[in-house]
Amino acid sequence: QKPMHEAMRRENGRIVDFAWGPAGRADLYAHPAFPNIKWLYNDATNSSYLVREPDTPARQAFLRRLLLNLPFALRRPARVLLIGPGAGIELHLARLAGAASVDAVEVNRASGGLVRRWAAFTGGVYDAPGVRVHIAEGRRFLASARGRYDLIQLSLAFTATAFSGSFALAEGHLYTVEALSLYLRRLTPDGLLAVLDDSRQRALRTVLTALEAFEAEGVSAAAAMGRVAVLGNPGSDGTGYAALVLVSPRALPAALRAELMD
């Protein structure tokens, strides 16, 4: 009943590669109708997108249209932290946005092994200039890392695996009040925390957790709401990302709010 197996039955796709690591198995799934995209599944459940190297204007335009790209387009960050980079699509987006430094923290060593094995397909994105991949748990890495980030992004970082014994504890650790407080403290004053989810209900939970984190810092509820934005995906980009939650350490500027409304 896991998503990867359902996709295989429904779409006539197949597993083209796999790897094992301490955190479980990672599979690379191919759909016959999409030669430029493959899906990397952790524990047959949590998927991310392995895309062909965006070395043409058409491929770059496709990536820039995704909801995943909105935080990069809004902030144009110089320094980025990605928690759960999976198959590396956000590494492509960070580089297209001009980021000079990207820390990508992946807990499952098997995922990184698969992405590197398919370097000819992806353009070697895990080893691109300015990219540093760390096999670690996201919060633990951030607690010891130096400096601040313009963008911290979590995209389906185990959000679909609450029932998975392999990842249940890691998920809870990434989305607590204490975790969001840590992310906000490690942002630059104009930085953004971006959390993408395939469930709008869980996105609402993230909003409430962020409000609680602000309350713990003495920020009023009214002021805290001015630091949070929630966007729903109409579903036209072909991905499973249903909602995007943006959280800022201070009030979102009026220009940014207007841009989001557009």
DOGUVEX-226107 format. One record per residue (C-alpha): residue in one letter; x, y, z. Coordinates in nm, 4 decimals, padded with zeros to 6 digits. Each point is the difference from the previous one (the first is absolute). Example, Ala and Ser with C-alpha at 12.3 -4.5 7.8 and 13.67 -1.06 7.14 Angstrom:
# residues 2
+------+----------+----------+----------+
: resn :       c1 :       c2 :       c3 :
+------+----------+----------+----------+
:    A :  01.2300 : -00.4500 :  00.7800 :
:    S :  00.1370 :  00.3440 : -00.0660 :
+------+----------+----------+----------+
//
This chain:
# residues 262
+------+----------+----------+----------+
: resn :       c1 :       c2 :       c3 :
+------+----------+----------+----------+
:    Q :  00.0000 :  00.0000 :  00.0000 :
:    K :  00.2991 :  00.2341 : -00.0007 :
:    P :  00.0052 :  00.2751 : -00.2663 :
:    M :  00.2835 : -00.1444 : -00.2076 :
:    H : -00.1694 : -00.3382 : -00.0339 :
:    E : -00.3312 :  00.1653 : -00.0838 :
:    A :  00.1738 :  00.2074 : -00.2694 :
:    M :  00.1566 : -00.3118 : -00.1478 :
:    R : -00.3378 : -00.1744 : -00.0226 :
:    R : -00.1845 :  00.3053 : -00.1300 :
:    E :  00.2558 :  00.1409 : -00.2444 :
:    N :  00.1934 : -00.3038 : -00.1213 :
:    G :  00.3225 :  00.1622 :  00.1228 :
:    R :  00.3050 : -00.1852 :  00.1253 :
:    I :  00.2891 :  00.0230 :  00.2443 :
:    V :  00.3202 :  00.0780 : -00.1906 :
:    D :  00.2410 :  00.0130 :  00.2944 :
:    F :  00.0073 : -00.0347 :  00.3783 :
:    A :  00.2335 :  00.0300 :  00.2979 :
:    W :  00.0013 : -00.0876 :  00.3691 :
:    G :  00.1179 :  00.2182 :  00.2863 :
:    P : -00.0287 :  00.0113 :  00.3804 :
:    A : -00.3284 :  00.1908 : -00.0338 :
:    G : -00.1547 : -00.2519 : -00.2396 :
:    R : -00.0358 : -00.0666 : -00.3702 :
:    A : -00.0159 :  00.2594 : -00.2768 :
:    D : -00.1494 : -00.0821 : -00.3414 :
:    L :  00.0171 :  00.1853 : -00.3290 :
:    Y : -00.3267 : -00.0313 : -00.1882 :
:    A : -00.0507 :  00.0777 : -00.3706 :
:    H : -00.3284 :  00.0742 : -00.1770 :
:    P :  00.0038 : -00.0868 : -00.3718 :
:    A : -00.1693 :  00.3279 : -00.0980 :
:    F :  00.2542 :  00.2284 :  00.1744 :
:    P :  00.3534 : -00.0595 : -00.1285 :
:    N :  00.1417 :  00.3161 :  00.1640 :
:    I : -00.1262 : -00.0710 :  00.3541 :
:    K :  00.0383 : -00.2883 :  00.2405 :
:    W : -00.1305 : -00.0397 :  00.3543 :
:    L :  00.2189 : -00.0853 :  00.2965 :
:    Y : -00.1959 : -00.1778 :  00.2755 :
:    N :  00.1140 : -00.0500 :  00.3582 :
:    D : -00.1580 : -00.3080 :  00.1551 :
:    A : -00.2316 : -00.0175 : -00.3063 :
:    T : -00.1836 :  00.3005 :  00.1402 :
:    N :  00.1608 :  00.3412 :  00.0044 :
:    S :  00.0887 :  00.1069 : -00.3550 :
:    S :  00.2083 :  00.2762 : -00.1516 :
:    Y :  00.0751 :  00.0892 : -00.3594 :
:    L :  00.3167 : -00.0928 : -00.1863 :
:    V :  00.0036 :  00.2234 : -00.3066 :
:    R :  00.2255 :  00.0053 : -00.3016 :
:    E :  00.2645 :  00.2716 :  00.0107 :
:    P : -00.1728 :  00.3355 : -00.0780 :
:    D :  00.2466 :  00.0925 : -00.2732 :
:    T : -00.2602 :  00.1341 : -00.2447 :
:    P : -00.2322 :  00.3027 :  00.0272 :
:    A : -00.3048 : -00.2291 : -00.0152 :
:    R :  00.1150 : -00.2137 :  00.2945 :
:    Q :  00.0909 :  00.3071 :  00.2020 :
:    A : -00.3408 :  00.1565 : -00.0708 :
:    F : -00.1728 : -00.3202 :  00.1135 :
:    L :  00.1818 :  00.0033 :  00.3337 :
:    R : -00.0664 :  00.3700 :  00.0590 :
:    R : -00.3751 : -00.0585 : -00.0382 :
:    L : -00.0114 : -00.2447 :  00.2925 :
:    L : -00.1339 :  00.1009 :  00.3415 :
:    L :  00.3340 : -00.1272 :  00.1321 :
:    N :  00.1697 :  00.2945 : -00.1681 :
:    L : -00.2105 :  00.2757 :  00.1553 :
:    P :  00.2165 :  00.0493 :  00.3126 :
:    F :  00.3102 :  00.0266 : -00.2188 :
:    A : -00.1708 :  00.2497 : -00.2301 :
:    L : -00.1226 :  00.2121 :  00.2916 :
:    R :  00.3242 :  00.0120 :  00.1950 :
:    R :  00.2778 : -00.0571 : -00.2598 :
:    P :  00.2054 : -00.1462 :  00.2878 :
:    A :  00.3783 :  00.0039 :  00.0146 :
:    R :  00.0210 : -00.2668 :  00.2700 :
:    V : -00.2479 : -00.2902 :  00.0127 :
:    L : -00.0660 : -00.2931 :  00.2315 :
:    L : -00.2031 : -00.2902 : -00.1385 :
:    I : -00.1199 : -00.2587 :  00.2506 :
:    G : -00.0839 : -00.3175 : -00.1875 :
:    P :  00.1292 :  00.0844 : -00.3518 :
:    G : -00.0997 : -00.3457 : -00.1233 :
:    A :  00.0658 : -00.0338 : -00.3721 :
:    G :  00.1430 :  00.3505 : -00.0324 :
:    I : -00.2615 :  00.2035 : -00.1852 :
:    E :  00.0339 :  00.2844 :  00.2533 :
:    L :  00.3748 :  00.0024 : -00.0533 :
:    H : -00.0709 :  00.0781 : -00.3651 :
:    L : -00.2418 :  00.2771 :  00.1045 :
:    A :  00.2497 :  00.1515 :  00.2434 :
:    R :  00.2662 :  00.0142 : -00.2683 :
:    L : -00.2428 :  00.1479 : -00.2538 :
:    A : -00.0839 :  00.2684 :  00.2588 :
:    G :  00.3679 :  00.0884 :  00.0332 :
:    A :  00.0646 : -00.1405 :  00.3486 :
:    A :  00.3709 :  00.0036 :  00.0773 :
:    S : -00.0140 : -00.2521 :  00.2847 :
:    V : -00.2391 : -00.2914 :  00.0556 :
:    D :  00.0080 : -00.2384 :  00.2961 :
:    A : -00.2115 : -00.3076 : -00.0730 :
:    V : -00.0678 : -00.2254 :  00.2993 :
:    E : -00.1211 : -00.3505 : -00.0815 :
:    V : -00.0606 : -00.2618 :  00.2700 :
:    N : -00.0149 : -00.2967 : -00.2371 :
:    R :  00.3433 : -00.0798 : -00.1444 :
:    A : -00.1619 : -00.2248 : -00.2611 :
:    S : -00.1739 :  00.2951 : -00.1675 :
:    G :  00.3239 :  00.1866 : -00.0552 :
:    G :  00.1615 : -00.3138 : -00.1361 :
:    L : -00.2725 : -00.0390 : -00.2617 :
:    V :  00.0152 :  00.3651 : -00.1063 :
:    R :  00.3769 : -00.0173 : -00.0424 :
:    R : -00.0316 : -00.3236 : -00.1967 :
:    W : -00.2275 :  00.1843 : -00.2436 :
:    A :  00.2323 :  00.2987 : -00.0352 :
:    A : -00.0050 : -00.0290 : -00.3793 :
:    F : -00.3769 :  00.0528 :  00.0112 :
:    T : -00.0079 :  00.2804 :  00.2589 :
:    G :  00.3182 :  00.1798 : -00.0979 :
:    G :  00.1698 : -00.0978 :  00.3265 :
:    V : -00.2122 :  00.2369 :  00.2061 :
:    Y :  00.1057 : -00.1503 :  00.3347 :
:    D :  00.3610 :  00.0972 : -00.0782 :
:    A : -00.0622 :  00.3326 : -00.1728 :
:    P :  00.2062 :  00.3090 :  00.0931 :
:    G : -00.1198 :  00.1573 :  00.3250 :
:    V : -00.1974 : -00.3110 :  00.1036 :
:    R :  00.0898 : -00.1883 :  00.3177 :
:    V : -00.1950 : -00.3171 :  00.0791 :
:    H : -00.0067 : -00.1128 :  00.3625 :
:    I : -00.1255 : -00.3420 :  00.1115 :
:    A : -00.1567 :  00.1024 :  00.3288 :
:    E : -00.3259 :  00.0772 :  00.1771 :
:    G : -00.1178 :  00.3497 : -00.0879 :
:    R : -00.0462 :  00.1529 :  00.3445 :
:    R :  00.3217 : -00.1448 :  00.1345 :
:    F :  00.1925 :  00.1389 : -00.2971 :
:    L : -00.1525 :  00.3453 :  00.0358 :
:    A :  00.0682 :  00.0143 :  00.3727 :
:    S :  00.3736 : -00.0289 : -00.0661 :
:    A :  00.0274 :  00.1813 : -00.3355 :
:    R :  00.1434 :  00.3503 : -00.0144 :
:    G : -00.1546 :  00.3127 : -00.1448 :
:    R : -00.3508 :  00.0772 : -00.1198 :
:    Y : -00.1965 : -00.0874 : -00.3083 :
:    D : -00.2124 :  00.2078 : -00.2367 :
:    L : -00.2257 : -00.2991 : -00.0625 :
:    I : -00.0629 : -00.3197 :  00.1964 :
:    Q : -00.2235 : -00.2373 : -00.1911 :
:    L : -00.1635 : -00.3328 :  00.0888 :
:    S : -00.1870 : -00.1700 : -00.2845 :
:    L : -00.1924 : -00.3132 :  00.0915 :
:    A :  00.2653 : -00.0681 :  00.2617 :
:    F : -00.1589 : -00.3274 :  00.1161 :
:    T : -00.3456 :  00.1601 :  00.0147 :
:    A : -00.1554 : -00.2947 : -00.1831 :
:    T :  00.1589 : -00.2629 :  00.2229 :
:    A : -00.1686 :  00.0445 :  00.3365 :
:    F : -00.1001 : -00.3667 : -00.0093 :
:    S :  00.3499 : -00.1166 : -00.0891 :
:    G :  00.1979 : -00.1449 :  00.2861 :
:    S :  00.3226 :  00.1075 : -00.1699 :
:    F : -00.0779 :  00.3708 : -00.0002 :
:    A : -00.2684 :  00.0761 :  00.2582 :
:    L :  00.2423 :  00.1327 :  00.2625 :
:    A :  00.1949 :  00.2063 : -00.2534 :
:    E : -00.3202 :  00.1629 : -00.1230 :
:    G : -00.1103 :  00.1029 :  00.3470 :
:    H :  00.3432 :  00.1436 :  00.0713 :
:    L : -00.0087 :  00.2282 : -00.3071 :
:    Y : -00.3401 :  00.1597 :  00.0565 :
:    T : -00.0173 :  00.0790 :  00.3701 :
:    V : -00.0300 :  00.3469 :  00.1529 :
:    E :  00.3646 : -00.0239 :  00.1037 :
:    A :  00.1027 : -00.0924 : -00.3536 :
:    L : -00.1797 :  00.2966 : -00.1579 :
:    S :  00.1492 :  00.2309 :  00.2621 :
:    L :  00.3452 : -00.1279 : -00.0959 :
:    Y : -00.0635 :  00.0554 : -00.3718 :
:    L : -00.1169 :  00.3556 :  00.0595 :
:    R :  00.3020 :  00.0821 :  00.2169 :
:    R :  00.2316 : -00.1178 : -00.2755 :
:    L : -00.1511 :  00.2207 : -00.2705 :
:    T :  00.1307 :  00.3384 : -00.1060 :
:    P : -00.2375 :  00.2896 :  00.0925 :
:    D : -00.1545 : -00.0103 : -00.3488 :
:    G :  00.0208 : -00.3791 : -00.0284 :
:    L : -00.2811 : -00.2474 : -00.0582 :
:    L : -00.0895 : -00.3412 :  00.1335 :
:    A : -00.1873 : -00.1963 : -00.2672 :
:    V : -00.1866 : -00.3234 :  00.0765 :
:    L : -00.1630 : -00.1868 : -00.2885 :
:    D : -00.2472 : -00.2768 :  00.0661 :
:    D : -00.2207 : -00.2386 : -00.1942 :
:    S : -00.2764 :  00.0498 :  00.2594 :
:    R : -00.1766 :  00.3290 :  00.0656 :
:    Q : -00.1056 : -00.1316 :  00.3395 :
:    R :  00.3628 : -00.0483 :  00.1012 :
:    A :  00.0815 :  00.3427 : -00.1409 :
:    L : -00.2567 :  00.1430 :  00.2412 :
:    R :  00.1743 : -00.1860 :  00.2809 :
:    T :  00.3283 :  00.1638 : -00.1040 :
:    V : -00.1658 :  00.3432 :  00.0166 :
:    L : -00.1311 : -00.0661 :  00.3496 :
:    T :  00.3408 : -00.1265 :  00.1092 :
:    A :  00.1641 :  00.3144 : -00.1365 :
:    L : -00.2473 :  00.2190 :  00.1881 :
:    E :  00.0768 : -00.1905 :  00.3174 :
:    A :  00.3727 :  00.0487 : -00.0598 :
:    F : -00.0504 :  00.3748 : -00.0349 :
:    E : -00.2171 :  00.0059 :  00.3119 :
:    A :  00.2820 : -00.1673 :  00.1937 :
:    E :  00.2204 :  00.2940 : -00.1045 :
:    G : -00.2545 :  00.2544 :  00.1271 :
:    V : -00.1447 :  00.0921 : -00.3401 :
:    S : -00.3736 :  00.0744 :  00.0028 :
:    A : -00.2348 : -00.2102 : -00.2103 :
:    A : -00.0863 :  00.2973 : -00.2239 :
:    A :  00.3677 :  00.0794 : -00.0612 :
:    A :  00.0811 : -00.3661 : -00.0601 :
:    M : -00.2659 : -00.0268 : -00.2719 :
:    G :  00.1797 :  00.2785 : -00.1846 :
:    R :  00.3049 : -00.2243 : -00.0212 :
:    V : -00.1703 : -00.3006 : -00.1601 :
:    A : -00.1383 : -00.0636 : -00.3484 :
:    V : -00.1755 : -00.3118 : -00.1290 :
:    L : -00.0411 : -00.0825 : -00.3680 :
:    G : -00.1970 : -00.2835 : -00.1549 :
:    N :  00.1035 : -00.1702 : -00.3216 :
:    P : -00.2799 : -00.0138 : -00.2611 :
:    G :  00.1578 : -00.3221 : -00.1238 :
:    S :  00.0998 :  00.1250 : -00.3417 :
:    D :  00.3744 : -00.0685 :  00.0296 :
:    G : -00.0317 : -00.3785 :  00.0033 :
:    T :  00.1609 : -00.0502 :  00.3412 :
:    G : -00.1339 : -00.1189 :  00.3342 :
:    Y :  00.0839 :  00.3191 :  00.1880 :
:    A : -00.3377 :  00.1166 :  00.1279 :
:    A :  00.0969 :  00.2889 :  00.2280 :
:    L :  00.2837 :  00.2371 :  00.0793 :
:    V :  00.0442 :  00.1647 :  00.3407 :
:    L :  00.2338 :  00.3005 :  00.0156 :
:    V :  00.1184 :  00.1268 :  00.3384 :
:    S :  00.2146 :  00.3071 :  00.0575 :
:    P :  00.1847 :  00.1000 :  00.3200 :
:    R : -00.1624 :  00.3426 : -00.0330 :
:    A : -00.3050 :  00.1486 : -00.1722 :
:    L : -00.0224 : -00.0849 : -00.3685 :
:    P :  00.0710 :  00.3175 : -00.2008 :
:    A : -00.2961 :  00.1588 : -00.1746 :
:    A :  00.1677 : -00.0452 : -00.3394 :
:    L :  00.0403 : -00.3735 :  00.0593 :
:    R : -00.3603 : -00.0359 :  00.1154 :
:    A : -00.1167 :  00.1793 : -00.3145 :
:    E :  00.2132 : -00.2286 : -00.2131 :
:    L : -00.1530 : -00.3062 :  00.1658 :
:    M : -00.3508 :  00.1334 : -00.0622 :
:    D :  00.0822 :  00.0389 : -00.3697 :
+------+----------+----------+----------+
//
